[in-house]
C-alpha cells in the first residue's frame, strides 16, 4: 500500500471519528485471542469467516481479555490429568478388581489414583495457582464414588471395602475427638489417594475397637509401622498426620522388634519444620513452589503444629525424658502470641498444661535430682509449689472432661517429684497425702468417664496408659510405706481401681497394659518390694533419671529383681539402705537378661497364688522397649552440676506459642 493510500485511510478514520460515525466492525474473542484479522460485524449475527471455517463460536465481547498461553497450557495439562484419573478409576470400577500389593515398597510405588466423581465430564477451567496439598486448600466435601470404597492390601493382608467403611466409622466415632486433625467428610479412597500411611494408620488404629475381627490388629500392626518408617523419607501434611496417629495410639509389634515411637516423635517435629508448619504465616519460605494460604488454612497449619508439639512432649513424658525446648528460637514472640490466640481453645489449654509441665521438669533438672542436698530439697519444694500454683491459675480454662483429665495428670506429674526427697528425713505428710489425692482423682475421673460413656478405654490414647501407671504405682508405693497410716480407708480400693483400669485399657492379650497390671498385682502381694534386706522400709528411689516416671520404672525393677530373675541390678546392703549413703559405683547397670525365668503368678488382689511355670515372662523385651529401657550397661550419668539458677524460665512457652 502506497503512502498516499495510508494517508487517505488515516484521513477517512479521522473523519469518521470527528463526524461521530462509529465503525460497525469489531474483532471477535477468538480472533482477538490469536491476534488475527477478523471481519465480524456488530450489526450482523453471522460469524466471521475464520470462525465459520474452523467451527468456532464467534462472540464479540468488550470486557474480553486475552488469555496467557502458558496459563492456558497449564489448564489443559491439568484437565488432561483429571481426565486420565477418571478414566483409570472407571476402568478399575468396571473390572471390580482390587489393587493388591505384595510388599510395602510396591504398595507405595504402585498406587493407582482414585477420582471420586459423579461423572466423567471434563472439569471446569481452574486457576493456575500452585498451592499446598489438597487436604489443606480444598475445603469441600468429596463426592461419593459410584462404585463405593475400594478394597486395599498391604503385604498380603487385604481389607474388603465393607470392612474399610466400618473401620473408618469406628475411628471417627471413638478415636477422632482425642486428635481432631482429620476431615471426617472425606471418604477412605481420598485418604488412600493422599497418603497410604494415613489410610493404613486410620484403619489399623480403628482395629483396637473393631470387635468383628479381633485378628486384624495383630495382622496390620507391624506392617503399618514399617510403612511409617518408610514415610519418614517424605515430609508432607498427610504423612505427618499419619505419624501423629501412630504415636497417639501405638500399634502392636513383635517382641523382637525395637520400639521406634520415641524416635518417630522427634522425626515428626523436624518433618513439620521442614515444610514450615512452625511458622505457617511464612510457609512460602519453606516451599519450592508458590504457596497461597487463606486465613483458615494458616490456622489449620498452626493447630497441626500445636498437636505435633503436644504429642512429642507427651511421648517424652511417657519415656521419662525431658522434651527439648528449642521451639521458641524459630518464631518471634508477636507471631507466637497471634497464632496461640487463633487455635482452638482445647488445644490452647493443652499447650499451656504441657508448657507448665515441661518448664517444671527443666527447672527441677537444673536444681538437681540424683543426689540432693538439704538446700536442693528445699528448692524442690518451692518449685513444686510454684508450678502447682501455675496450674491453679489456668484450671478455670478446663471446660470438658478431657481437659480436666489433662489437668489432673499434669498436677500429679509435678507432685510426683516429691519421691526424690530423702525418706530418712522427715517429709511433711501433707505433701505425700496430696500426691495420693491427685493420683486417686486421676483414676476416679477416668472411671467416671468410662461409666458415663464419654470414654471408651479401648480407644484411649497412650497418655491414659501413662496416667494409670503413674497413679497406680504412686498409690502402691505409699501403701507399702509408713504413709499408709495417714491415708483414708479408700486407699486400697483406689489401687485396685488402677489395676482394673489398666486391664480395661488392654486391647489384646499380653500387651503393655496387661503385663503392667500383672506386675501391679504381684507387687501388691509381695513381702519384699520396697524393703531392705533386713526388712526395713526402703522408699528412696533407686532410679532417679526418669523424671516423674522414675517411680514407675523403679517399681518395675523391684518386680524384676524378685520375679524376673534379675537379682543384683541395684545392690543394697543392710548398712547402706539409702541412695545418699550408697556408693554409686557398687550399683550395676541395667543389664537386661534375654532368658525366660520361672516365676509364680499371683492372682488379683485378695486371691491366692497359682502356678504359672509354663507361662513365659510377660516382662519381656517388648514391654521394656515400650517403657524406653535400653540394653546398655551404662546406667549412671554424670551428676547435674551447678545449683539452681534463674535462667530456667523463658517468657515464651517451650512449645512454640506465647502464653
C-alpha positions in Angstrom: 0.0 0.0 0.0 1.4 3.4 -1.0 1.9 6.3 1.3 -1.0 8.1 -0.3 -3.4 5.2 0.4 -2.3 5.0 4.0 -2.8 8.8 4.3 -6.2 8.5 2.7 -7.2 5.7 5.1 -6.0 7.7 8.1 -7.9 10.7 7.0 -11.0 8.7 6.5 -10.8 7.3 10.0 -10.2 10.7 11.5 -13.2 12.0 9.5 -15.4 9.3 10.9 -14.1 10.0 14.4 -14.8 13.7 14.3 -18.1 13.2 12.5 -19.4 10.9 15.3 -19.8 7.9 12.9 -19.0 4.5 14.7 -17.5 1.5 12.9 -19.8 -1.5 12.7 -16.9 -4.0 12.7 -15.1 -5.4 15.7 -13.0 -8.5 16.2 -14.5 -11.5 17.9 -13.0 -13.0 21.0 -11.4 -16.0 19.1 -9.6 -13.7 16.6 -8.6 -11.3 19.4 -7.1 -14.2 21.3 -5.0 -15.2 18.3 -4.3 -11.6 17.1 -5.6 -12.3 13.6 -7.7 -10.2 11.2 -11.5 -10.5 11.8 -14.4 -9.5 9.5 -17.1 -9.9 12.1 -19.8 -7.2 12.2 -21.6 -5.8 15.2 -24.8 -5.5 13.3 -24.8 -9.0 11.9 -25.3 -12.3 13.7 -23.2 -14.2 11.1 -19.9 -15.5 12.4 -16.7 -14.2 10.8 -15.0 -16.2 8.1 -12.3 -17.6 10.3 -14.8 -18.9 13.0 -17.1 -20.2 10.2 -14.2 -22.1 8.6 -12.9 -23.5 11.9 -16.3 -24.2 13.5 -15.7 -21.8 16.4 -18.1 -19.9 18.5 -18.0 -16.3 17.2 -18.6 -13.8 20.0 -18.0 -10.1 20.4 -17.3 -9.1 24.0 -16.0 -5.7 25.1 -14.6 -6.9 28.5 -12.7 -9.8 27.0 -9.1 -10.1 27.8 -6.5 -12.2 26.1 -5.5 -15.4 28.0 -1.9 -16.1 28.6 -0.7 -19.0 26.5 1.3 -20.5 29.4 -1.7 -20.3 31.7 -3.9 -21.9 29.1 -1.3 -24.7 28.6 -1.3 -25.3 32.3 -5.0 -25.6 32.4 -5.0 -28.0 29.5 -2.5 -30.2 31.2 -4.5 -30.2 34.4 -7.7 -31.1 32.5 -5.8 -33.9 30.8 -4.5 -35.3 34.1 -8.0 -35.2 35.6 -9.5 -37.0 32.7 -6.8 -39.7 32.9 -7.5 -40.2 36.5 -11.3 -40.5 35.9 -10.6 -43.0 33.1 -8.4 -45.1 35.2 -11.0 -45.1 38.1 -13.8 -46.1 35.8 -11.6 -48.9 34.4 -11.0 -50.2 37.9 -14.7 -50.0 38.8 -15.8 -51.9 35.7 -13.3 -54.7 36.2 -14.1 -54.8 40.0 -10.5 -56.0 40.6 -8.8 -54.7 43.8 -5.3 -53.4 43.8 -3.3 -55.9 45.9 0.3 -55.2 46.8 2.9 -57.7 47.7 5.2 -55.5 49.8 5.4 -52.1 51.3 7.6 -50.8 48.5 5.3 -52.0 45.9 2.3 -50.5 47.7 3.9 -47.1 47.6 5.2 -47.3 44.0 2.0 -48.9 42.6 -0.6 -46.6 43.9 -3.5 -46.3 41.4 -5.1 -42.9 41.8 -8.8 -42.8 42.5 -11.0 -39.9 41.5 -14.3 -39.6 43.3 -16.5 -38.0 40.7 -20.1 -38.5 39.7 -19.4 -38.2 36.0 -16.5 -38.3 33.6 -17.1 -34.9 32.1 -14.1 -32.6 31.9 -13.7 -30.3 34.9 -14.3 -26.6 34.7 -11.2 -24.4 34.0 -9.1 -24.0 37.1 -6.8 -21.2 38.2 -3.2 -21.8 37.7 -2.1 -21.1 41.3 0.3 -23.8 42.6 -0.8 -24.5 46.1 -0.1 -26.8 49.1 -1.6 -30.3 49.3 -5.3 -30.7 48.6 -6.2 -31.5 52.2 -5.2 -28.0 53.2 -6.5 -25.9 50.4 -9.7 -27.5 49.2 -12.3 -27.4 51.9 -15.2 -29.2 50.2 -16.9 -32.5 50.7 -15.7 -35.1 48.3 -18.5 -36.8 46.3 -19.1 -40.4 46.9 -17.6 -42.6 44.3 -20.1 -44.5 42.1 -18.7 -47.9 43.0 -18.0 -47.1 46.7 -14.9 -47.7 48.6 -12.2 -49.8 47.0 -10.6 -52.8 48.8 -6.9 -52.3 49.8 -4.0 -54.6 50.5 -0.7 -54.3 52.4 1.9 -57.1 52.5 -0.6 -59.8 51.8 -3.4 -58.6 54.1 -6.4 -57.4 52.2 -9.3 -55.4 53.7 -12.6 -55.6 51.8 -14.4 -52.4 51.1 -17.2 -53.1 53.6 -14.6 -53.6 56.4 -12.8 -50.4 55.5 -16.0 -48.4 55.7 -16.8 -49.9 59.1 -13.3 -49.2 60.4 -13.5 -45.5 59.3 -16.8 -45.2 61.1 -15.3 -46.7 64.2 -12.3 -44.3 64.1 -14.3 -41.1 63.7 -16.8 -42.3 66.4 -14.3 -43.4 69.1 -10.8 -42.0 68.3 -11.1 -38.8 66.4 -12.0 -36.5 69.3 -8.7 -37.1 71.0 -6.7 -35.9 68.0 -9.1 -33.9 65.7 -6.7 -33.4 62.7 -8.7 -35.2 60.0 -11.7 -34.3 57.9 -14.5 -36.7 58.6 -16.3 -35.7 55.4 -13.6 -37.4 53.2 -14.1 -41.0 52.1 -11.5 -43.8 52.5 -10.5 -43.6 48.8 -9.5 -40.0 49.3 -7.4 -40.8 52.4 -5.5 -43.5 50.5 -5.1 -41.3 47.5 -3.4 -38.6 49.6 -1.3 -40.9 51.7 -1.2 -44.7 52.0 0.3 -44.2 55.5 -2.6 -42.0 56.7 -5.1 -44.6 55.3 -3.5 -47.5 57.0 -2.9 -45.6 60.2 -6.7 -44.9 60.5 -7.7 -48.5 59.7 -5.0 -50.0 61.9 -5.9 -47.9 64.9 -9.6 -48.5 64.4 -9.0 -52.2 64.8 -8.4 -51.6 68.5 -12.2 -51.2 68.8 -13.3 -53.5 66.0 -14.9 -56.5 67.7 -16.0 -58.2 64.4 -12.4 -59.3 63.6 -10.0 -59.2 66.6 -7.2 -60.7 64.5 -6.9 -57.6 62.3 -4.9 -55.6 64.9 -2.1 -58.1 65.1 -2.2 -58.6 61.3 -1.8 -54.9 60.5 0.3 -53.6 63.4 3.9 -54.2 62.3 3.1 -53.7 58.7 1.8 -50.2 59.3 4.8 -49.4 61.5 7.1 -50.4 58.7 5.2 -48.2 56.3 5.5 -45.4 58.9 9.3 -45.7 58.9 9.4 -45.6 55.1 7.2 -42.4 55.1 9.9 -40.6 57.1 11.6 -40.0 53.7 8.8 -37.7 52.6 7.7 -34.7 54.6 4.1 -33.9 53.8 1.0 -32.9 55.7 -0.7 -36.2 55.2 2.3 -38.2 56.3 2.7 -36.1 59.4 -0.9 -36.7 60.3 -0.5 -40.4 59.9 2.6 -40.4 62.1 0.8 -38.4 64.8 -2.0 -41.1 64.8 0.6 -43.9 65.3 2.3 -42.0 68.1 -1.0 -41.3 69.9 -2.3 -44.9 69.5 0.8 -47.2 69.3 0.3 -50.3 67.2 1.4 -53.8 68.3 4.7 -55.1 67.1 6.7 -58.3 67.6 8.7 -58.8 70.8 11.9 -59.0 68.8 11.5 -55.5 67.2 12.7 -52.4 68.8 10.5 -49.6 69.9 10.6 -46.7 67.5 7.9 -44.4 68.8 10.3 -42.1 70.6 12.5 -41.7 67.6 9.4 -41.1 65.3 8.2 -38.4 67.7 11.5 -36.5 67.2 11.4 -37.0 63.5 7.8 -35.7 63.2 9.0 -32.3 64.7 11.7 -32.0 62.1 9.4 -33.0 59.3 6.9 -30.4 60.3 9.6 -27.7 60.5 10.9 -28.8 57.1 7.6 -27.8 55.4 7.2 -24.7 57.6 4.4 -25.7 60.0 6.1 -24.0 62.9 5.7 -20.6 61.0 2.5 -21.1 59.0 2.4 -17.4 58.1 5.7 -17.8 56.3 5.1 -21.2 54.6 6.3 -19.8 51.3 9.8 -19.6 52.7 9.9 -23.4 53.0 8.4 -24.3 49.7 9.9 -24.6 46.2 6.6 -23.7 44.6 4.1 -20.9 45.0 2.0 -21.2 48.2 -1.2 -19.3 48.5 -2.8 -19.9 52.0 -6.0 -18.4 53.3 -6.7 -17.4 56.8 -8.4 -20.7 57.6 -5.5 -22.7 56.2 -3.0 -20.8 58.2 -5.0 -21.6 61.4 -5.1 -25.3 60.4 -1.4 -25.3 60.0 -0.9 -23.7 63.3 -3.2 -26.2 65.0 -1.4 -29.1 63.4 1.9 -27.7 64.6 0.4 -27.5 68.1 -0.6 -31.2 68.0 2.9 -32.1 66.8 4.3 -30.4 69.9 1.8 -31.8 72.3 2.3 -35.3 71.0 6.1 -35.0 71.2 6.0 -33.7 74.8 3.7 -36.5 75.9 5.9 -39.1 74.3 8.8 -37.7 76.2 6.9 -37.7 79.5 5.9 -41.4 78.9 9.5 -42.3 78.3 10.8 -40.3 81.3 12.8 -37.8 79.2 12.7 -34.0 79.2 11.4 -32.6 76.0 13.9 -30.5 74.1 12.9 -26.8 74.4 14.2 -25.4 71.2 10.9 -24.4 69.5 11.0 -20.8 70.7 14.0 -19.9 68.6 12.2 -20.3 65.3 9.4 -17.7 65.8 9.2 -14.1 67.1 7.1 -13.5 70.2 4.4 -11.5 68.4 3.8 -14.2 65.9 3.7 -16.9 68.6 1.1 -14.9 70.5 -1.0 -14.3 67.4 -1.0 -17.9 66.5 -1.8 -19.0 70.0 -4.9 -16.9 70.1 -6.2 -18.3 66.8 -6.1 -22.0 67.6 -8.9 -23.9 69.2 -9.5 -23.4 73.0 -9.0 -27.1 73.8 -5.6 -27.2 72.0 -4.6 -23.9 73.6 -5.4 -25.3 77.0 -3.3 -28.5 76.4 -0.4 -26.4 75.2 -0.4 -24.4 78.3 -0.5 -27.5 80.5 2.3 -29.2 78.7 4.3 -25.9 78.8 4.0 -25.8 82.6 5.0 -29.5 83.0 7.9 -29.1 80.6 9.2 -26.0 82.4 8.8 -27.8 85.7 10.9 -30.7 84.5 13.6 -28.4 83.2 13.8 -26.4 86.4 14.0 -29.5 88.6 16.7 -31.0 86.4 18.7 -27.8 86.8 18.1 -27.9 90.5 19.5 -31.5 90.6 17.7 -34.8 91.2 20.2 -37.6 91.5 21.9 -36.6 94.8 20.1 -33.8 96.6 21.4 -31.6 99.4 19.2 -30.0 102.0 19.1 -26.8 100.1 18.2 -28.5 96.9 15.4 -30.3 98.6 14.1 -27.0 99.9 14.4 -25.6 96.4 12.5 -28.6 95.0 9.6 -27.9 97.5 9.5 -24.3 96.4 9.5 -25.1 92.7 6.7 -27.7 93.0 4.6 -25.2 94.8 5.3 -22.5 92.2 4.2 -24.8 89.3 1.2 -26.1 91.2 0.1 -22.5 91.6 0.5 -22.0 87.9 -1.8 -24.9 87.2 -4.3 -23.5 89.6 -4.3 -20.2 87.6 -5.1 -22.0 84.3 -7.6 -24.5 85.9 -10.7 -22.4 85.1 -10.0 -22.9 81.4 -10.7 -26.6 81.7 -14.2 -26.9 80.2 -14.6 -30.6 79.1 -13.9 -33.9 80.8 -10.9 -34.4 78.5 -9.4 -31.0 79.6 -9.9 -31.9 83.2 -8.2 -35.3 82.7 -5.1 -33.5 81.2 -5.2 -31.1 84.2 -5.3 -33.8 86.8 -2.4 -35.7 85.1 -0.3 -32.6 84.9 -0.8 -31.9 88.6 0.2 -35.5 89.5 3.2 -35.3 87.2 4.5 -32.2 89.1 3.8 -33.7 92.6 5.5 -37.0 91.8 8.8 -35.3 92.2 8.3 -35.4 96.0 9.6 -39.0 95.7 13.0 -37.6 95.1 13.4 -36.4 98.6 15.4 -38.3 101.2 13.0 -40.6 103.0 15.3 -40.8 106.0 14.5 -37.1 106.7 11.1 -36.1 107.9 8.9 -35.3 104.9 5.7 -33.3 105.6 2.9 -35.8 105.5 0.5 -33.4 103.8 2.7 -33.3 100.7 2.5 -37.0 100.2 -1.2 -37.2 101.0 -1.9 -34.5 98.5 0.0 -36.6 95.9 -2.1 -39.6 96.9 -5.2 -37.5 96.5 -4.1 -36.4 93.0 -3.5 -40.0 92.0 -6.9 -41.0 93.2 -8.5 -38.1 91.3 -7.0 -39.2 88.0 -8.2 -42.8 88.4 -11.7 -41.9 89.5 -12.1 -39.3 86.8 -11.2 -42.0 84.2 -13.6 -44.5 85.7 -16.4 -41.9 85.8 -15.9 -41.0 82.1 -15.9 -44.7 81.2 -19.1 -45.2 83.2 -20.8 -42.2 81.5 -19.9 -43.4 78.0 -17.8 -40.3 77.2 -14.7 -42.5 77.2 -14.0 -45.9 75.6 -10.9 -47.4 77.1 -10.1 -49.5 74.0 -9.9 -46.2 72.1 -7.9 -44.3 74.7 -4.6 -42.8 73.6 -1.3 -43.9 75.1 -1.4 -41.0 77.6 -4.1 -42.9 79.5 -1.6 -45.7 80.0 0.9 -43.2 81.3 -1.6 -41.7 83.7 -2.8 -45.0 85.0 0.7 -46.3 85.5 1.9 -43.2 87.4 -1.3 -43.1 89.5 -1.4 -46.7 90.5 2.3 -47.1 91.2 2.2 -43.9 93.3 -0.6 -45.3 95.5 1.2 -48.7 95.7 4.4 -47.1 96.9 2.6 -45.0 99.5 0.6 -48.0 100.7 3.8 -50.0 101.2 5.3 -47.3 103.4 4.6 -45.7 106.8 2.5 -43.1 105.0 -0.3 -45.7 104.7 -1.4 -44.9 108.3 -2.3 -41.3 107.1 -4.3 -42.4 104.1 -8.0 -42.9 104.1 -9.9 -46.2 104.1 -10.4 -46.0 100.3 -6.7 -46.2 99.5 -6.7 -49.9 98.7 -9.8 -49.6 96.6 -8.2 -46.8 94.7 -5.2 -49.0 93.9 -7.4 -51.9 92.9 -9.3 -49.5 90.7 -5.9 -48.6 89.0 -5.3 -52.3 88.3 -8.8 -52.7 86.9 -8.4 -49.7 84.7 -5.1 -51.0 83.4 -6.8 -54.2 82.4 -9.6 -52.3 80.7 -7.0 -50.3 78.7 -5.7 -53.6 77.2 -6.8 -54.1 73.6 -5.1 -57.5 73.1 -3.6 -60.3 75.1 -0.1 -59.8 76.5 0.1 -56.2 75.5 1.7 -53.5 77.7 -1.3 -52.7 79.9 -1.9 -56.4 80.5 1.6 -57.0 81.6 1.8 -53.9 83.8 -1.5 -55.0 85.5 0.1 -58.3 86.4 3.2 -56.5 87.7 1.0 -54.4 90.0 -0.8 -57.5 91.2 2.4 -59.3 92.1 4.0 -56.3 93.8 0.8 -55.9 95.9 1.2 -59.4 97.2 4.9 -59.2 97.6 6.5 -59.0 101.1 9.9 -57.9 99.8 9.3 -55.0 97.5 10.3 -51.5 98.7 12.3 -53.2 101.6 15.9 -53.5 102.5 17.5 -56.9 103.0 17.0 -56.6 106.8 13.2 -56.0 106.3 13.2 -52.3 107.0 11.4 -49.8 104.7 13.2 -48.6 101.6 11.3 -45.7 100.0 14.2 -44.0 98.3 14.1 -44.0 94.5 16.9 -46.1 93.1 16.2 -44.8 89.6 16.5 -41.0 89.6 17.0 -40.1 86.0 13.5 -40.7 84.5 11.7 -37.6 85.9 8.1 -38.2 87.1 8.3 -41.8 85.7 11.2 -42.8 87.9 8.7 -44.1 90.5 7.1 -46.4 87.8 10.5 -47.7 86.4 11.8 -48.2 89.9 8.8 -50.3 90.9 9.2 -52.4 87.7 12.8 -53.1 88.7 11.7 -54.2 92.1 9.5 -56.7 90.3 12.3 -57.8 88.0 14.6 -58.4 90.9 12.0 -60.6 92.8 10.1 -62.2 90.0 12.0 -61.7 86.8 15.4 -63.3 87.6 17.3 -60.0 87.6 18.7 -60.0 91.1 21.5 -57.6 91.9 20.7 -54.9 89.4 20.5 -52.4 92.3 22.6 -53.9 95.1 21.6 -52.9 98.7 23.4 -53.8 101.8 21.9 -53.8 105.3 24.2 -51.0 106.5 23.7 -48.9 103.3 20.0 -48.6 102.7 19.8 -45.1 101.3 20.9 -43.6 98.0 22.9 -40.8 99.6 25.0 -43.3 101.7 25.4 -45.9 98.9 28.4 -45.8 96.6 27.1 -45.4 93.1 29.9 -47.5 91.8 28.5 -50.5 93.5 25.4 -50.5 91.5 25.3 -52.4 88.3 23.9 -51.2 85.1 20.5 -52.0 83.6 21.5 -55.5 82.5 18.6 -57.0 80.6 18.6 -60.7 80.5 17.2 -62.5 77.5 16.4 -65.6 79.4 12.9 -66.5 80.4 12.9 -67.1 84.1 10.4 -69.2 86.0 8.1 -67.3 88.3 4.9 -67.6 90.2 1.9 -65.6 89.0 -0.1 -64.0 91.8 -3.8 -63.6 91.1 -5.8 -60.4 91.5 -5.7 -58.7 94.9 -7.4 -60.8 97.5 -6.9 -64.1 95.7 -4.4 -66.8 96.2 -1.4 -67.7 94.0 -1.4 -70.0 91.1 1.4 -71.9 89.4 2.5 -70.4 86.2 5.8 -72.0 85.4 4.7 -72.8 81.9 3.9 -69.2 81.2 6.7 -67.1 79.6 7.8 -63.9 81.3 5.4 -61.2 80.4 8.0 -58.5 81.2 10.0 -59.3 78.1 12.0 -57.2 75.7 8.8 -56.0 74.0 7.5 -54.4 77.2 10.9 -53.0 78.1 11.0 -51.3 74.7 7.6 -49.8 75.3 8.9 -48.3 78.5 12.0 -47.0 76.9 14.6 -49.3 78.5 17.9 -49.8 76.7 20.3 -52.7 76.5 23.2 -50.5 77.6 25.1 -51.4 80.8 25.8 -47.7 81.4 23.2 -46.5 83.9 24.7 -43.7 85.8 25.1 -40.4 84.2 27.4 -37.6 85.4 25.8 -35.5 88.2 23.9 -32.4 87.1 26.5 -29.7 88.1 25.7 -26.3 89.4 23.0 -25.0 91.7 19.5 -24.0 90.6 19.8 -20.8 88.6 17.4 -18.1 87.4 17.8 -18.7 83.7 15.4 -21.6 83.5 12.3 -19.5 82.9 11.5 -18.3 79.4 9.0 -15.6 78.7 7.7 -17.7 75.9 6.4 -21.2 76.3 8.6 -24.1 75.2 6.0 -25.4 72.9 6.5 -22.6 70.4 3.5 -20.5 71.4 3.5 -17.5 73.7 1.3 -17.9 76.8 
